Amino acid sequence: MITLETIAATGVFSVAWLMIAVPALMAGLLLISGKFFDRTGHWMAVAASTTSFVLAAWMFIQMLGADPEHRAVSVPLYTWINSGTWKIDAGLQIDQLSIVFALLITGVGSLIHLYSVGYMAHDVRRRRFFAYLNLFVAAMLLLVLADNYLVLFVGWEGVGLASYLLIGFWQHKPSAAAAAKKAFVMNRVGDLGLTMAVMSMLALFGSSSFEAVNAGAAKLSPGWATAIGLFLLLGAAGKSAQVPLQGWLLDAMEGPTPVSALIHAATMVTAGVYLVVRSHEVFEMSATAATAVVIVGAVTLLAGAWIGTSKDDIKKVLAGSTMSQIGYMMLAAGIGPAGYAFAIFHLLTHGFFKANMFLGAGSVMHAMDDDVDMRHYGALAKILPYTFYTFAMGYLAIIGFPFFAGYFSKDHIIEAAFEHNLWAGVAALVGAGITAFYMTRLMLMTFAGQKRWREGVHPHESPKVMTVPLVVLAIFSVFGGLLMNAWIQEWLEPAVGNHVTEISLVPNLIGWLTLAVVAAGVAIAWFVFGGKRTIPDVAPATRNPFTVMGRNELFGNTVNDVLVVQPTMMAARGLTVADTKAIDGGANGLVTVFNGLSTQVRRLQNGQVRTYALTMALGAVAVGVVMILSQLG
């Protein structure tokens, strides 16, 4: 890592902070300007996000032209904390890992901004919505560009705030307000893990910088390495909706569809994967923590896929898919050096094809008067040609159709999983088959078959401001994997320490097996939902446990309610009773006692001289009796 002071020509790196500052300042301007920018605020937000993308692309080009040892640049900003022995600087780290994240966040984020111009055209609070989008982009950039965990945590919390505002943007809907609160609270659980990890680093290393932590990780005891690794995993599970903190993700679909694309495709849910890969030195010192990452990833990829098979809400199918695909990334990150690059590779391709499909789902909803139930769709391929063909590119990418984006990135993970552990490989392989099934089901129910439109619905294609981003994302869904496949491992190796392995375009045995499983998943979906088969417009009742569990999200909300919500409510009620009966009761009892005493004492002070004289006489007699008795004794 080199600093700006050691570079002869800093160029664009000297203003790297503008990537964060421009959207952050624009967000503030749009929020405090009142109605002044109501007519232009959305385009100002698009321009801010695009400016950040241009800066990121410029830096990426500069890094491509530099020698590998000079590509990573540290950009110091200012001394944040300087008290006693504590000295913590705030700075940015522009390296091979952070720059690809910056490109993804600003590139896909800018396309989502553009799409939102059309999608939110008639919303009376559109300016505020775009302010929140800019705030989200700024916070996410701070998270991935920070050079230490404490600054990363600021971005981490900023992302949490912005996601709360965006998920609950339509707060007039009780479901949206509840979803925002649920996401906020569940993410705070994960944030506790990250907080404990950062505090442990400060205590052990005296610093939270990536450089100091990486250097000190090799000296950690197994216990501390495991503890910090598990703390980091808890934080990652909350932000990336991994088991057991996945419950907020599907509810978050209550937000506007561009929010789903921004949060659940390219940015927020990938933060946990970034955290684990960035902290690879810690996980390499603890087999226990690394194994925990693999288990969480494997369980989540199967759980998300399972949920995707049973939902009829098009956005919730895609949300379950997001859980599953992030599970693949976590699985790869837990494997170690053999999987780091593939985790990031799949993260990038997933950003393309999942943003494409979420925005495509929004285009379908736009055409169907905001109906999200796929049982009310059908026969939309000819009515929505741009939406259909672009969505189809994302579909082929996610199922791993040969030479589309997911074919390269996800298949690499499956192969690495088999090399690491048989059961991890089997889980990844089964997940690929289930993914092919539920995504084919989505395609057939939405675009094929007979129309099942509700009365009064007249589908129509979205305006160009919405379809152009779909076309761009579809292109990357097709060619993104092929473009990155040859160089992604070597590019990331200096930053994440992955093992560079030789890759062939010709599938090996695991590759052919994966294609066969994917083909089986597609065939089963076609047999159940394809052709001229009738799809009822209401989900039929069933006792099939597989379907029932999928529809109920594997009863995750029930488990949370039984294990967390109800015990917490009982404890709160118990504290209320204790406060009322014990604390307030004790205080009120003392009041009663002293009130009674004061009443009795008041009777002795009646203002009558004879009463006082009698009292004095009785007192004198009492004193005399005591003195006589003491003399006799």
C-alpha positions in Angstrom: 0.0 0.0 0.0 1.4 3.4 -1.0 0.2 6.8 0.0 -0.4 9.9 -2.1 2.7 11.5 -0.8 4.9 8.8 -2.5 3.2 9.1 -5.9 4.7 11.5 -8.3 1.4 12.2 -10.0 -1.6 11.6 -7.9 -4.1 12.5 -10.6 -7.7 11.6 -9.8 -6.8 9.8 -6.6 -6.3 13.2 -4.8 -10.0 13.9 -5.2 -11.3 10.3 -4.5 -13.3 11.7 -1.6 -15.5 13.5 -4.1 -17.0 10.1 -5.0 -18.6 10.1 -1.5 -19.0 13.8 -1.1 -20.9 14.6 -4.3 -23.9 12.3 -3.7 -23.9 13.1 0.1 -24.0 16.8 -0.5 -26.7 16.4 -3.1 -28.8 14.4 -0.7 -28.5 17.1 1.9 -29.3 19.8 -0.7 -32.4 18.0 -1.9 -33.6 17.4 1.6 -33.3 21.0 2.9 -34.4 22.8 -0.3 -38.1 22.4 0.2 -40.1 22.4 -3.0 -37.5 24.5 -4.9 -36.0 21.5 -6.7 -39.2 19.5 -7.1 -39.0 19.7 -10.9 -35.3 19.1 -11.3 -34.2 17.2 -8.1 -34.4 13.8 -9.7 -32.0 14.7 -12.5 -29.7 16.4 -10.1 -29.5 13.1 -8.1 -28.9 11.2 -11.3 -26.1 13.6 -12.2 -24.5 13.2 -8.7 -24.5 9.4 -8.9 -23.1 9.5 -12.5 -20.3 11.9 -11.4 -19.3 9.3 -8.8 -19.3 6.6 -11.5 -17.1 8.7 -13.8 -14.6 9.3 -11.0 -14.5 5.6 -10.1 -14.1 4.6 -13.8 -11.3 7.2 -14.1 -9.5 5.7 -11.1 -10.0 2.2 -12.4 -8.4 3.1 -15.8 -5.5 4.7 -14.0 -5.0 1.5 -11.9 -5.2 -0.7 -15.0 -2.3 1.3 -16.5 -0.1 1.1 -13.4 2.2 -1.6 -12.3 0.5 -4.2 -10.0 2.5 -3.1 -7.0 1.5 0.6 -7.5 -2.3 0.0 -8.0 -3.4 0.2 -4.4 -3.4 3.8 -3.0 -4.0 5.0 0.5 -5.7 8.5 0.6 -5.4 10.1 4.1 -8.1 12.6 4.9 -7.8 13.8 8.5 -7.1 12.7 12.1 -10.5 11.7 13.5 -9.6 10.7 17.1 -6.5 11.9 18.9 -6.9 11.4 22.7 -4.2 10.0 25.0 -2.7 6.9 23.4 -5.6 6.7 20.8 -4.9 8.1 17.4 -7.3 7.1 14.6 -7.1 8.6 11.2 -9.9 8.7 8.6 -8.8 7.8 5.2 -9.7 5.9 2.0 -8.2 2.8 0.5 -8.4 2.5 -3.2 -7.3 -1.0 -4.1 -8.3 -3.7 -6.4 -11.2 -4.8 -4.2 -12.7 -1.5 -3.3 -12.5 -0.1 -6.8 -14.7 -2.9 -8.3 -17.2 -2.3 -5.6 -17.2 1.4 -6.3 -17.8 0.7 -10.0 -20.7 -1.6 -9.2 -22.3 0.7 -6.7 -22.1 3.8 -8.9 -22.6 2.1 -12.2 -25.6 0.0 -11.4 -26.8 2.7 -8.9 -26.8 5.3 -11.6 -28.9 3.1 -13.9 -31.3 2.5 -11.0 -31.5 6.3 -10.5 -32.3 6.7 -14.2 -35.0 4.0 -14.1 -36.5 5.7 -11.0 -37.1 8.9 -13.0 -39.8 7.1 -14.8 -40.9 4.7 -12.1 -41.5 7.5 -9.5 -42.7 10.1 -12.0 -46.1 10.5 -10.3 -45.0 10.3 -6.7 -45.5 13.6 -4.9 -42.4 13.0 -2.8 -40.1 12.1 -5.7 -37.4 14.7 -4.7 -37.1 13.2 -1.2 -36.9 9.7 -2.7 -33.9 10.7 -4.9 -32.3 12.3 -1.9 -32.5 9.0 0.0 -31.1 7.2 -3.1 -28.1 9.6 -3.1 -27.6 9.2 0.6 -27.6 5.4 0.2 -24.9 5.5 -2.5 -22.8 7.9 -0.5 -23.0 5.6 2.6 -22.2 2.5 0.6 -19.2 4.1 -1.0 -17.9 5.2 2.4 -18.3 1.6 3.6 -16.3 0.0 0.8 -13.7 2.8 0.4 -12.8 3.2 4.1 -9.3 2.2 5.1 -10.2 1.0 8.6 -13.0 -0.7 10.3 -14.1 2.3 12.4 -14.7 4.4 9.3 -16.3 1.4 7.6 -18.7 1.2 10.5 -19.8 4.8 9.9 -20.7 3.8 6.3 -22.3 0.6 7.6 -24.7 2.5 9.8 -25.3 5.1 7.1 -26.5 2.3 4.8 -28.7 1.0 7.6 -30.3 4.4 8.0 -30.8 5.0 4.3 -32.3 1.5 3.8 -34.8 2.2 6.6 -35.8 5.4 4.9 -36.2 3.8 1.5 -37.9 0.6 2.6 -40.4 2.7 4.5 -40.7 5.4 1.9 -44.4 4.7 1.5 -44.9 4.9 5.2 -48.7 5.6 4.8 -48.8 1.8 4.2 -48.6 0.0 7.6 -46.9 -2.9 6.0 -44.1 -0.7 4.6 -43.6 1.1 8.0 -43.4 -2.3 9.7 -41.0 -3.7 7.2 -38.7 -0.7 7.6 -38.7 -1.1 11.4 -38.1 -4.8 11.1 -35.1 -4.3 8.8 -33.7 -1.6 11.1 -34.0 -3.7 14.3 -32.7 -7.0 12.8 -29.7 -5.1 11.3 -28.9 -3.7 14.7 -28.4 -7.3 16.0 -25.8 -7.8 13.3 -24.3 -4.4 14.0 -23.7 -5.5 17.6 -21.4 -8.2 16.2 -19.5 -5.7 14.1 -19.2 -3.3 17.0 -17.7 -6.1 19.2 -15.3 -7.0 16.4 -14.1 -3.4 16.0 -13.7 -2.9 19.8 -11.7 -6.2 20.0 -9.4 -5.0 17.3 -8.8 -1.7 19.0 -8.1 -3.5 22.3 -5.7 -6.1 20.7 -4.0 -4.1 18.0 -4.4 -0.5 19.2 -5.8 0.3 15.7 -8.7 -0.6 13.5 -6.9 0.0 10.2 -6.9 -2.9 7.7 -3.2 -2.7 7.6 -2.7 -3.1 11.3 -5.4 -5.8 11.6 -3.9 -7.8 8.8 -0.5 -7.5 10.2 -1.6 -8.5 13.7 -3.9 -11.3 12.7 -1.1 -13.8 12.5 -0.3 -13.2 16.1 -3.8 -13.8 17.4 -4.6 -16.7 19.7 -7.0 -19.2 18.3 -9.7 -18.1 20.7 -9.4 -14.4 19.8 -9.3 -15.2 16.1 -12.4 -17.3 16.4 -14.2 -14.7 18.5 -13.4 -11.8 16.1 -14.3 -14.0 13.1 -17.7 -14.9 14.6 -18.4 -11.3 15.5 -17.7 -10.3 11.9 -19.9 -13.1 10.6 -22.8 -11.9 12.8 -22.5 -8.5 11.3 -22.3 -9.9 7.8 -25.3 -12.1 8.4 -27.4 -9.1 9.5 -26.5 -6.9 6.5 -26.6 -9.7 3.9 -29.8 -11.4 5.2 -28.1 -14.7 5.9 -29.5 -17.3 8.3 -30.5 -16.6 11.1 -30.9 -12.9 10.4 -32.7 -13.2 7.1 -36.2 -12.4 8.3 -36.2 -8.8 7.2 -35.4 -9.3 3.5 -38.7 -10.4 2.0 -40.6 -7.9 4.1 -38.4 -5.2 2.6 -40.1 -5.7 -0.8 -42.7 -3.2 0.5 -40.5 -0.4 -0.6 -40.5 1.0 -4.2 -39.1 -1.5 -6.7 -36.0 0.6 -7.5 -35.2 0.3 -3.8 -35.3 -3.5 -4.1 -32.9 -3.3 -7.0 -30.5 -1.0 -5.2 -30.5 -2.7 -1.8 -31.0 -6.3 -2.8 -28.9 -6.5 -6.0 -25.8 -4.3 -6.2 -25.2 -2.8 -2.8 -26.5 -3.3 0.8 -26.8 -7.1 0.8 -23.4 -7.5 -0.6 -21.8 -5.6 2.2 -21.5 -8.7 4.4 -19.6 -10.5 1.6 -17.3 -7.6 1.3 -16.7 -7.6 5.1 -15.8 -11.3 5.2 -13.4 -11.1 2.1 -11.8 -7.9 3.4 -11.2 -9.6 6.7 -9.7 -12.7 5.1 -6.6 -12.6 7.3 -8.7 -13.1 10.4 -10.7 -16.0 9.0 -7.6 -17.7 7.8 -6.4 -17.8 11.4 -9.5 -19.7 12.6 -10.8 -22.8 10.9 -13.9 -22.6 13.2 -14.9 -19.1 12.0 -14.2 -20.0 8.4 -16.3 -23.2 8.7 -19.1 -21.2 10.3 -19.1 -18.9 7.2 -19.4 -22.0 4.9 -22.2 -23.4 6.9 -24.2 -20.1 7.0 -23.7 -19.7 3.3 -24.7 -23.3 2.4 -27.8 -23.2 4.6 -28.9 -19.8 3.3 -28.5 -20.7 -0.4 -30.8 -23.6 0.1 -33.2 -21.8 2.3 -33.5 -18.8 -0.1 -34.0 -21.2 -3.0 -36.7 -23.1 -1.1 -38.6 -19.9 -0.4 -38.3 -18.9 -4.1 -40.1 -22.1 -5.2 -43.3 -21.3 -3.3 -43.9 -17.5 -3.5 -46.3 -16.0 -6.0 -45.2 -12.4 -5.3 -42.7 -11.7 -8.1 -40.6 -9.5 -5.9 -40.5 -12.0 -3.1 -39.4 -14.7 -5.5 -36.5 -12.5 -6.5 -35.8 -11.6 -2.8 -35.6 -15.3 -1.9 -33.2 -15.7 -4.9 -31.1 -12.9 -3.5 -30.8 -14.7 -0.2 -29.7 -17.8 -2.1 -27.2 -16.1 -4.3 -25.6 -14.2 -1.5 -25.4 -17.6 0.2 -23.2 -18.8 -2.7 -21.0 -15.8 -2.2 -20.6 -16.4 1.6 -19.9 -20.1 0.9 -17.1 -19.1 -1.4 -15.7 -16.5 1.0 -15.6 -19.2 3.8 -13.7 -21.6 1.6 -10.6 -19.4 1.9 -8.1 -18.4 -0.7 -9.5 -20.8 -3.3 -12.9 -19.0 -3.1 -12.3 -15.3 -2.4 -12.1 -14.1 -6.1 -15.0 -16.3 -7.1 -17.2 -14.8 -4.3 -16.5 -11.3 -5.6 -16.8 -12.5 -9.2 -20.3 -13.8 -8.5 -21.1 -10.7 -6.5 -20.4 -8.5 -9.6 -22.3 -10.7 -12.1 -25.2 -11.0 -9.6 -25.3 -7.2 -9.4 -25.9 -7.1 -13.1 -28.5 -9.8 -13.6 -30.4 -9.3 -10.3 -30.7 -5.5 -10.8 -31.9 -6.3 -14.3 -34.6 -8.7 -13.0 -35.7 -6.5 -10.2 -36.1 -3.5 -12.5 -37.8 -5.9 -15.0 -40.2 -6.9 -12.2 -40.9 -3.2 -11.7 -41.6 -2.8 -15.4 -44.1 -5.7 -15.2 -45.8 -4.1 -12.1 -45.9 -0.8 -13.9 -47.8 -2.5 -16.7 -50.1 -4.4 -14.4 -51.2 -1.5 -12.2 -48.8 -2.5 -9.4 -50.1 -6.0 -9.0 -47.2 -8.2 -7.8 -49.1 -11.6 -8.0 -47.7 -13.7 -10.8 -51.0 -15.7 -10.9 -52.5 -12.5 -12.4 -49.9 -12.3 -15.1 -49.4 -14.6 -18.1 -48.9 -13.9 -21.9 -46.9 -10.7 -21.3 -44.0 -11.6 -23.6 -45.5 -10.0 -26.7 -47.1 -7.1 -24.8 -43.8 -6.1 -23.1 -41.1 -7.0 -25.6 -38.2 -4.9 -24.1 -39.1 -6.1 -20.6 -39.4 -9.7 -21.7 -36.1 -10.0 -23.6 -34.0 -8.1 -21.1 -35.5 -10.1 -18.2 -34.8 -13.3 -20.1 -31.1 -12.4 -20.3 -31.1 -12.1 -16.5 -32.9 -15.4 -16.2 -30.4 -17.2 -18.4 -27.6 -15.6 -16.4 -28.8 -16.6 -13.0 -29.5 -20.3 -13.9 -26.1 -20.6 -15.4 -26.9 -21.0 -19.1 -23.6 -21.5 -20.9 -21.5 -18.4 -21.5 -24.0 -16.1 -19.7 -22.7 -14.2 -16.6 -23.8 -16.7 -13.9 -22.4 -19.7 -15.9 -18.9 -18.5 -15.1 -19.2 -17.1 -11.6 -21.5 -19.5 -9.9 -20.1 -22.6 -11.6 -16.6 -21.7 -10.3 -18.1 -21.5 -6.8 -19.7 -25.0 -7.2 -16.4 -26.5 -8.3 -14.5 -24.8 -5.5 -17.1 -26.0 -3.0 -16.7 -29.7 -4.1 -12.9 -29.3 -3.8 -13.3 -27.9 -0.3 -16.0 -30.3 1.1 -18.3 -32.8 -0.4 -21.4 -31.6 1.5 -20.7 -28.0 0.6 -20.5 -29.0 -3.0 -23.7 -31.0 -2.9 -25.5 -28.0 -1.3 -24.3 -25.7 -4.0 -25.2 -28.2 -6.7 -28.7 -28.8 -5.4 -29.2 -25.0 -5.0 -28.4 -24.6 -8.7 -31.1 -27.1 -9.7 -33.7 -25.4 -7.4 -32.7 -22.0 -8.8 -33.4 -23.2 -12.4 -36.8 -24.5 -11.2 -38.1 -21.4 -9.5 -36.7 -19.0 -12.0 -38.3 -21.0 -14.9 -41.5 -21.0 -12.9 -41.3 -17.2 -12.7 -40.7 -16.8 -16.4 -43.6 -19.1 -17.4 -46.1 -17.6 -15.0 -45.2 -14.1 -16.0 -44.5 -14.1 -19.7 -46.0 -17.3 -21.1 -49.3 -19.2 -21.1 -52.7 -17.7 -21.1 -53.4 -14.2 -19.9 -54.8 -14.1 -16.4 -55.1 -10.3 -16.0 -57.5 -8.7 -13.6 -60.5 -6.9 -15.0 -59.6 -3.3 -16.2 -55.9 -4.0 -16.5 -54.4 -3.0 -19.9 -50.6 -3.9 -19.9 -48.2 -1.6 -21.7 -44.5 -1.3 -22.2 -42.6 1.0 -19.9 -41.1 4.3 -21.2 -37.6 4.5 -22.6 -36.2 6.1 -19.4 -37.0 2.7 -17.7 -36.2 0.3 -20.6 -32.8 1.8 -21.4 -31.3 0.8 -18.0 -32.9 -2.7 -18.6 -31.0 -3.0 -21.9 -27.7 -2.0 -20.5 -28.0 -4.4 -17.6 -29.1 -7.1 -19.9 -25.9 -6.7 -22.0 -23.8 -7.1 -18.9 -25.9 -10.1 -17.8 -24.9 -11.7 -21.1 -21.3 -10.6 -21.4 -20.2 -9.6 -17.9 -19.0 -13.0 -16.9 -17.1 -13.6 -20.1 -15.4 -10.2 -19.8 -14.2 -10.8 -16.2 -13.6 -14.5 -16.3 -10.0 -14.3 -17.6 -8.6 -11.6 -15.3 -10.7 -11.3 -12.1 -8.5 -13.7 -10.1 -5.2 -12.0 -11.0 -6.7 -8.6 -10.5 -8.0 -9.3 -7.0 -5.0 -11.4 -5.8 -2.9 -8.5 -4.3 -5.9 -7.3 -2.3 -7.5 -10.6 -1.1 -4.7 -13.1 -1.4 -6.7 -15.6 -3.4 -5.1 -18.6 -5.2 -5.0 -18.0 -8.9 -6.2 -21.2 -10.7 -6.3 -22.0 -14.4 -9.7 -21.7 -15.9 -11.0 -23.4 -19.0 -14.1 -22.5 -21.0 -14.7 -26.2 -21.5 -16.7 -27.6 -18.5 -15.1 -30.3 -16.4 -17.0 -33.2 -14.8 -18.5 -30.9 -12.1 -19.4 -28.4 -14.8 -21.2 -31.0 -16.9 -23.0 -32.3 -13.8 -24.1 -28.8 -12.9 -25.5 -28.2 -16.4 -27.4 -31.5 -16.1 -28.9 -30.5 -12.8 -29.9 -27.1 -14.1 -31.5 -28.7 -17.2 -33.5 -31.0 -14.9 -34.7 -28.0 -12.9 -35.9 -26.2 -16.0 -37.6 -29.4 -17.3 -39.5 -30.0 -14.0 -40.7 -26.4 -14.0 -41.8 -26.7 -17.6 -43.7 -29.9 -16.8 -45.5 -28.3 -13.9 -46.2 -24.8 -15.3 -45.4 -24.8 -19.0 -47.4 -25.5 -22.2 -51.1 -25.1 -22.0 -51.4 -26.0 -18.3 -53.9 -23.9 -16.4 -52.6 -21.8 -13.5 -55.3 -20.8 -11.0 -55.4 -17.1 -10.2 -55.4 -18.0 -6.5 -52.8 -20.2 -4.9 -54.4 -23.6 -4.2 -54.6 -24.8 -0.7 -52.1 -27.6 0.1 -50.8 -29.7 2.9 -47.5 -30.4 1.1 -45.0 -29.6 3.9 -42.4 -28.4 1.4 -44.8 -25.9 -0.1 -46.3 -24.8 3.2 -42.8 -24.1 4.7 -41.8 -22.2 1.5 -44.9 -20.0 1.6 -44.3 -19.3 5.2 -40.6 -18.5 4.7 -39.6 -21.6 6.5 -41.4 -20.2 9.6 -38.5 -17.8 10.2 -40.9 -15.2 11.5 -42.5 -17.7 13.8 -39.2 -18.8 15.2 -38.2 -15.2 15.7 -41.5 -14.5 17.4 -41.2 -17.5 19.8 -37.5 -17.1 20.6 -37.1 -13.4 20.6 -40.2 -11.3 20.3 -42.4 -13.0 22.9 -39.7 -13.5 25.5 -38.8 -9.8 25.1 -42.4 -8.8 25.5 -42.8 -11.0 28.5 -39.6 -9.5 30.0 -40.9 -6.0 29.3 -44.2 -6.8 30.9 -42.4 -8.3 33.9 -40.3 -5.2 34.3 -43.5 -3.1 34.0 -45.1 -5.1 36.8 -41.9 -4.9 38.9 -41.8 -1.2 38.3 -45.5 -0.7 39.3 -45.7 -3.1 42.2 -42.2 -3.1 43.7 -40.6 0.3 42.9 -43.7 2.4 42.6 -45.5 0.4 45.3 -42.6 0.8 47.8 -42.4 4.5 47.1 -46.2 4.9 47.6 -46.0 2.8 50.8 -43.4 5.1 52.3 -45.6 8.0 51.4 -48.5 6.4 53.2 -46.5 5.6 56.3 -45.1 9.2 56.6 -48.5 10.6 55.9 -50.0 8.6 58.8 -47.2 9.6 61.1 -47.6 13.2 60.2 -51.3 13.0 61.0 -50.6 11.6 64.4 -47.9 14.1 65.2 -50.1 16.9 64.1 -52.6 15.9 66.8 -50.0 16.6 69.5 -49.6 20.2 68.3 -53.1 21.5 68.9 -52.2 25.0 70.2 -53.8 24.5 73.7 -51.6 25.6 76.6 -53.0 23.1 79.0 -52.2 20.2 76.7 -48.6 21.4 76.5 -48.4 21.8 80.3 -49.8 18.3 80.9 -47.2 16.9 78.4 -44.4 18.7 80.2 -45.6 17.4 83.6 -45.8 13.9 82.3 -42.4 14.2 80.9 -41.0 15.5 84.2 -42.6 12.5 86.0 -41.2 10.1 83.5 -37.7 11.5 84.0 -38.0 11.3 87.7 -39.1 7.7 87.6 -36.2 6.8 85.4 -33.7 8.5 87.8 -35.2 6.7 90.9 -35.1 3.3 89.2 -31.5 3.9 88.2 -30.5 4.7 91.8 -32.3 1.6 93.1 -30.6 -0.6 90.6 
